[in-house]
Amino acid sequence: MTSEACDIIIGICTFRRAHIAATLQSLAAIEQPSEAALSVIVADNDIEPKARAEIEAVLAGLPFPGTYLHAPSQNISIARNAILDAARARGAKALVFIDDDETVEPGWLVALWHGWQARGSAAVIGPVRAHYAKDAPPWMVRGAVHDTVARCDAQSRAQTGYTCNTLISLEDDALRDLRFDLSRGRSGGEDTVFFDQIRKRGGEIFYTDAAVVHETVPPERARLSWLLARRYRMGQTHGRLLCAGAGGGARLKHALVAGAKALACGGLYVRHLGAPLGRNTALTRGALHIGVISACLGNEEITLYGASGDAPETEGART
């Protein structure tokens, strides 16, 4: 690995996904902040470094330095931590994460950088706009249900964060020695916990809709069953955070509140029986609350990563 210093490192974790080449190629056209040196690191989470030659060939064509990093195996937190360690070792000011199934707009990085410079926040996040195949369900396309956006207050401070489009400040005290939870590297939710820790340490997460990335939704994810499983797992992660350090009474209270919300979603489902978007939105929100109940009862989180050769879906903030 090269040890040259830089101001910004773009980190991408990958696991047996051919789209990584298109992701890297989209970086070749980005505008770079004039006052910051840039580099990119790809952390390959596969057991064997089979994609190394292909990735290094694409990296060699970029207008800034690129590094392939083998970070086995089949645990996304291992790959994220490897990039974190490398960025800190190089003295980078900021680390930017995107996913290996995304492409970026030319002004994306400048928007993140300038947003961070203007706010001085611990992190800056932007939206991910999903694009569908022609045979995707119309209700899914109309509702843009795979988009990742942030819930914010009036000052554009996000309530949580995600790693599919983010800049984190390695100079902020809220990030000091912070790492991704290895126990969530196969279930997913490691990014939710990471940004939850940033906020608990007093760090702010700023949202800017000017920093846009895009992803194409593969057929296996353009299904209601996939969305239900994802929302259920997201609910489990949220429930774990709610119940961390809580006694039995508090856990029961959280479970009852989630149960009431799930029942309300059932009512919305009945109300929207004739409207696929409203009906399925109620179903997925209900799955989220059932996941919270599952976590409050101490059930294990389902595993979404490693078995199928697919990386975990970043947890969007629209819940």
N, C-alpha and C positions, 0 to 999 in steps of 0.2 A: 504493500500500500504506500502511495505517495504521502509524504509528511508535510508538503508545502502548506503554508498558512493561507487562509482566506477569510473573508468577512461573512459570506453567506454560503452555506452548504445546502443543496437540494438533496434530500434523502428519499430513496424509493426502495421499498421492500418488495421482493418478487418471489413467486413460488410457482414454477412450471406454467407460466403464462406468456404466450407468444406476443401478446400485445405490448410487452415491455419495450419492444423495438419502436413501435409507433409513439409510445409515451416519450421516449428519449428523443426521437426525431422531432417531436413538437417543441422540445426545449431549444432546439437549434435556432428557432425564429424569435425567441423571446427578447424583449428589450431588457437591458441590464442597467441597474442603478449605476450612475457614473462614478459615484464615490465608493463603490464596494466591489471587491474581488469575489468572483463566483467559482464554485466547484460543485460537482455532483457525485454522489456515492450511491451505487446500487448494491443492496444487501440481498444476496440470494439465500433463501431459507430452505432450499432443497438439501436432501441428505448428501448428495454428490454434486459437485460444481459443474453439472452437465451444460449449463447455459453460458458458461464463462466466455468461451470464444465468441459466440454471437453477440453477447452484451458488450464485450470489450471492443468489438469491431464497430459497433454503433457509437460507443463512447469516443472512439478515436476521431470520429467525424464531427464532434461538437466543437463550438468555438471557445470552449473553456475546458479546464481539466476535468477528467472523469475517472472514477475508481470503481472497480469491481471488488466486492467484499463477500467472501463466502461465510455465511452465518447459519450453520445448520443447527437444529433441523426441525421442521414442521411445527414451529412455535413462533408466531409472529412477534412476540415480545422479545425473543432472542435477537431477531433481526433489527427491530427498532432500537434496542439497547446498544447493539453493535454500531449503528449509525450515530447514536448519541455519544458513545465513547470516542468515536473517531472525530466527531465535530468538536468535542471539548478538547481533545488532544491537539487539534490544529489551531485552537484559540479562536474559533469562529464566534462571531457576535450573534448570529441568528442561524437557526436550523429550520428549513422548510420541508414539510412532508407532503407528498402526493402519492396516489396509489398507482399501481402498475397497469390499471385498466383505464387510465384517464389520458386526456390530452389537454394542453393549456393554451390560453389565448396569448397573443404577443405581449399585451400589457399587464398580464397577470402578476408577474414577480414584482414589477415596479409598484403596482397597487398595494401588494402586501407590505413591501418595504416602506413605502411612504406612509401607509397607515400606521405602521409600527413607529416610525420616526415622529409622526404627528402626535400619537397618543402615549408613547412610552409605556405601553402595556406589556404584560408578560407574554401575551400571544395575540395574534391576529388570525382570523379565519375568514374564508370566503365561501361562496356557494359552489355546489356541484350540480350542473344541469344534465339530466339524463336524456338520452335519445333512444328511441325504440325501433325495432324492426317493424316492417309493414304489417305483420300478422299479430302484433301485440294486441291485447284486449283494449278496445276503445276507451273503456272507463279508466284504465290504467294510464293511458296516454293523456286523456283529458285532465285527470287529477294530478299529473306529474308526480306520482307517488314515490318514485325512486329519487327525486331531487333531494339533495342534502342542503338544508338551510338552517339558520340559527334562530332561536327564540331570543329576542333582545328586549332590553328596556329602552326608554326614550333616549338614552345616551349611546345607543348601539353597543351596549355591553351584553355579551352573550351569557346565557345561563349555564352553558356547558361548551365543550369543544370536541373536535374530531381531527383525525390525522389525514383525511383525504384531501385537505386543502388548508394548510395552516403554516404560519410562521411562529416559532417559539423563540423567545429571547433567552439566550444562554447566559446573558449578563444579569438577569433578574433574580433576586433572592428567592423567589417562589420556585425557581427551577433548580436551585442548588441541590446537587446529589439526587435529584428526582429520577426515577427509572420506571420502566413499564413492568407491570406485574406479570411474572412468569407463569403464575397459576392461571392466568386468563389468556394465555397465548394460544390456546386451542379452542376455548369457548367463545372468544371475542369479548368485547367490552373493556379491553385493556386501555383503549384510548379514552373512554368515558371516565374510568377511574383516574387516569393520569391527569386529565384536566380538572376533575373534581378536587384532586390534591392541590393543583395550582390555585384554585379559588379558595380552598381552605387555608392556604398559606398567605392569603391576602393578594394574590395576583389577579389582575383583570384580563379578560378575554374580549378583544374588540372585534366586531364584525364589520366587514366591508363588502358590499355587493359588487364592487368594481374588480375584484380579483376572481375571475371566473375560470373554472375548469369544466371539462365535459367528459361524460362517460357514455358508452353504448351499453345498454342493458342486454345481456345474453338471454337466449330463450329460456334457459333453466331458472332464471330469476324473474322472468316476466310471467309469473304464476302466483295466484292467490295463496297457494299452499306455502310457497317460499316466503312470501310477505308475512304470513301468520307465524311461521317458525322464527323469522327474524324478530318480529315484534315481541313474541313471547320471550325470546332470549334477552332482548333489550329490557323487558320488564324485570327479568331475573337480576340483571345487573343493577338496575335502579333499586330494586328491593334490597339487594345486598348493601348498597350504600345507605339506604334508609335505616336498616337494622344493625349497622355496624356499631357494636358496643351497647346495643339496646337490650333491656331486660325482656322477660316474657310478656309483661303487660304492654310495653311499647310495641313489641312485635305484633301482638294480637291487634292492637289499635290500627297499625299500618295495614294489616291484612284485612280488617273490617272495612277500612276506608277504600282499599283497592277493590274489595268485593262489591261495595256500593257502586263504585264507578263502573265495574264490569256489568252489573245489572242495568245501569243507565245505558250502557252501550247496547245491551240486549233490546232495550226499549227503542233505541234509535234504529237498530237493525229492522225491527218490525215496522217502524214508521216508514222506512225507506225500502221496503221490499221490492217495489217496482222501479227503483233507481239504483243501478249497479254501483255507481261511485259512492253514493251515500251508504248503501247497504254494506259494501265491502270495507269502507272506511270505519264503520261501526264495528265490524268484525275484527279488523286489525287492532283498533284501539282496545277492544275487549281482550284480545290476546295479550296485549301489553300489561293490562291490569291483572290478568290471571298469572302472568309471569311474576309480577310483584308478589302475589299471594304465595306462589311456589317458593320464592326466596324467603319470605317471612316464615314459612313453615320449615325452612332448613333444607329444602331439596337441592340436589346438585344441579349446576347449570349445564344445559345441553352443549355438546361439542359441535361446532360448525367448521372447524379448520383442521386440515391435516389428512383426513381420511379420503377426501375426494380430489385432492390436488388443487383445491381452490382456497384463496385467501379469505379471511373473514371480512364481511361487509362492515365498513365503517358505520358507527351508530350515528345516524342523523339526529338533529335536534328537534325535528318536528314530531313530537310524541303526544 
